[in-house]
Each structure stands twice: as C-alpha cells, then as structure tokens.
Amino acid sequence: MTQAFNIFLAVFAALFPVVNPLGGAPIFYQMTRGVPPETRAAMARKVAIYGLVLLVGSMLVGSHVLTFFGISLPVLRVAGGLVVTFVGWQLLHQGNSNPERAAAHTIDIAQIEGQSFYPITMPLTVGPGSIATAVALGAQGSIHDSTYAEGAIAAAAALLGLFAVSATIYVAYRYAGDIERVLGQNGTNILVRLFAFILLCIGMQIMWVGISGLIESLPPR
C-alpha cells in the first residue's frame, strides 16, 4: 500500500502543477463567457473527461505512438509549444468583454461548445508539457513491476492519480464563474490577461526546451 500511495502521489504531484487547472480556470471562463451556467458546467465535465483520456493514453501508449510515427519528445515540445504560444497570443489580444458588446451580437453556444476539445482541453489544459510528463511517467519502471499483482496495483494507483488531476480540472472549471463575482469584471479581465501572458511565456518555454533538446541531439562536428 505504501508503494501504491507513493505512485499515486508521484503522478498527481508531477501533473497537477503542469496542468495547472487553477490558472486555466480564468481563461476557461473567458472563452465561455455568456453561455448559460449549465452549459459551462457541461463543458467543464467534457474538458475533464477529455483531459483524463489524453493523460491515460499518453501514459499507457504515448511513447509507442511517438516511436511509431518517428516523433521525438523535443519535436513534440516544439510543435505543442508553438500552438500554446499562438493561443496565448490570441487570448492576450482579445478585446475586453462588456455587457454592451455581448448584447450587440448573438452568442453561438454550439460554436463555443465545439471548443471543448480544441483548444480548451488541448493544448490549454492538457498541453505538450502534460503529455510529455505523462509519457515519461508511463515509461518509468515503477509502473511496470515484475509480478502481475504489483503491476496491477501500480497501474491502479497511477490511474487514481490521473483521476484526481481530472477531478481538479472539473472543480476549477465548473466554478470558474465565481471568479468574476469575486473579482468583478475589470479584475477578471486583468487576471485573464495576466494568465494569457503567462500562457504565452509557457509556450515559448516549451518551445525552447524542445529546441534545446534538438540541438543537443545533433551529432558533434
């Protein structure tokens, strides 16, 4: 049981700060502003489920998929970081939302719901950093134990860690609407711009880590 708890804690501790659902909640609210609360709650549930599927798939078969297509982790980081940077740039330059502007046009709820997977789940919530971390965790020997019983316990503990991360995504996004009620409209806009800039920096950092890995992989002259 101690080993199972250590695996659960390692998976949750490694992925929670990378996924960062608390930081993504203001951006999620900004992208779903104007939709009914029940629609936002349904989208939060979808994002949590999509995120769980991506993380489980990355942990179980992520390394095999990358190998099959001949994609290295540095290339994944460069491509994913580019997408994260682009989304962060778009959010940073979005106009401030206000009641007059919201009333001036009809909100396309179906279009907003269609963003549940892209870009909200991937790459805003579960991005290249989260996928790379899940792939690395899945490749660790602690999850692939020698005996069947130990392997089953380790896999169950790792899966519980992913479920815990998914649950934090749902809770943070489900109650993202409370942010504006606490901070006010101007405070929410400031917070969204701040996290959009941080998201832009994260994308650049992911790209730089990937580029550095590609440079290190070059054969010496």
N, C-alpha and C positions, 0 to 999 in steps of 0.2 A: 504493500500500500504506500510505503514511503517513496518508492521509485515512481509509482503512478502519479502521486501528488507532485513530485519533482518535475515530471514530464509535463503535467498539466500546467504547472506554474511557469515552466520554461517557455511553453508555446504561447501562453497568454501574455507573459511579460515581454516576449520578443515581438509579438504582433500588435499589441494594443497601442504602444506609442507610435508605431509606423502607420497603422490605420488611422489613429487619432480621430475617433468619432466626435469628440467634444469640439475639436477645431473645425470639423466638417459640418457640424450642425448649423452654424450661421449661413454657410454657403448653400446648404440644402434648403434652408428656409427662403433664402433669396431667390433660388431657382424655382421654388414652388409658391411664391408669394401670390396671393389672390385666389388660390384654389380652396375649395371647402376643406374644413379640418378633417373630415372623414376621408377625403381623397389623399390628403397629406399623410394621414395615418396608414392608409393602404400602401402608399408609395414607400413609406419608411419600412413597412413589413417586406415589400418586394426587394428593396435595396439590401436589407439584412439577409434575406434568403439568397439573393444573387451573390452577395459577398461571401456567404458561407460556402456556396457551391464552388466559387472560384478558388477560395482558400483550400478547401478539401481536395479539389482537383489538382491544384498546384503542389500540394504536399504529397499526394499519392503518385501522380503520374507526370508532374511538371517537368522533372529532369528528363524523363523518357521522351516527352513530346519535343522538348528543345533539342535533344540529341537526334531525334528522327528527322527534324527539319534542318538540322545543322546550325541551330541558333545558339550562340553563347550567351551567358549571363550579361557580359558587358554590352553586347548588341541589344539585348532586351532592355537594359537600363537606358541606353541612348535613345532608342525608339520610344519607350514609355515616358522618359523624361521630356522628350520633345512634345508629346501630347499633353502632359501635365502643364508644361510651360505655356502652351498655346491656350489651354482652358483658363489657366490663371490670368493670362494677359487679357482674355476676353472679359472675365469677371471684373478685373481691375478697371476696365474702361467702360463698363456698363453704366448707363445713366442712373441717377438716383431715382428710386421708386417713390411715388407720392400718390395720394388718393385721386388727384385731378387727372394724372396721366393714366392711372389704372382705369378710371371711368371713361377715358377717351377712346378705348378700344376694347373689343370683346376678347376675353381670355380664352385661349384654346386649351381646354383642360386635357383633351385627348393627346395633344402635342406634348404638353408638359408630362403627362403620364408616360409617354413614349420615351422620355429621357431617363426612365428609372434605371435601365442598364447602362446606357451610354448617354451622357458622360457621368451620371451621378455615381453609379456603382463602380464603373471602370472608366477613367482612371482616378476620379476624385476620391472615392472611398477606398477601394482596393486597387492600388496602382502598381507600377513596376517594383517599387520598393517592397510592398507587401507580398507580391508574388515571388520575388527573389528570396525573401526571408522564408516564406513557406516552402519553397523548393529546397532551400538549404536545410531547414528543419527536417523535411522528409528524407533527406539524404543522410542524416545522422544515424549512426549505428544504434543509438539508444532506443530508436523506434523499431528497429529490425532485430529483435532479440533472437537468441539461438533456439529456444523452445517455443512451441506453439502457444502455450498458456501465457508466457511472459510477453510474447509478441502481441497477443490479443489484448492483454491488459495495457500495454504501452500504446497500442493503436487507439483503444477506447479513451485513455487519458488524453492523448493528443486531440482526439475528436471533441472531447469535452472542452478542451481549451479553445478550439475553434468556435464551438457553440457559445462559449462565454464572450468571445470577441464579437460574434454576431449579435448577441443579446445587447451588448453595449451600443452597437450601431443602432439597433431598433429603438432603444430607450432615448438615446441622444437625439435622433432624428424625429421620433414620434412627438417629443415635447420641445422641438425646436421653436415652435410658435410662441412659447413662453418667453423667449429671449426678447422679442420686441415689446412685449407687455412690461418687462422689467426695465429694459434699457431705453425704450422709446424708439421712435422711427429714426431720428438722427443718430442716436447711439448705435442702433443696429446697422445702419449704413456704414458708420465708421468701422465697426467691428468686421463687417463683411469685406470692406476694402483692405483692412489690415490682414485678414486671413487670406484674401486673394493675393496680396503681395507675398505673404509667406509661402503660399502655394506656388507662386511663380519662382521664388527662390529655391523651393524644394525641387521643382522640375529641373532648374539649372544645376542643382547639386547632384541629382540623379544622373543627368547627362554627363557631368564632369567625372563622376565615379566610373561611369561606363567608358568614357573616352580614355581615362587613365588606365583602365584595365586593358583596353585595346592597344594602347601604346606599349604597355608592359609585355603584351603577348607578341609584339613584333620581334622577329629574330635579330640577334645582335649583329652589327656590321663587322 
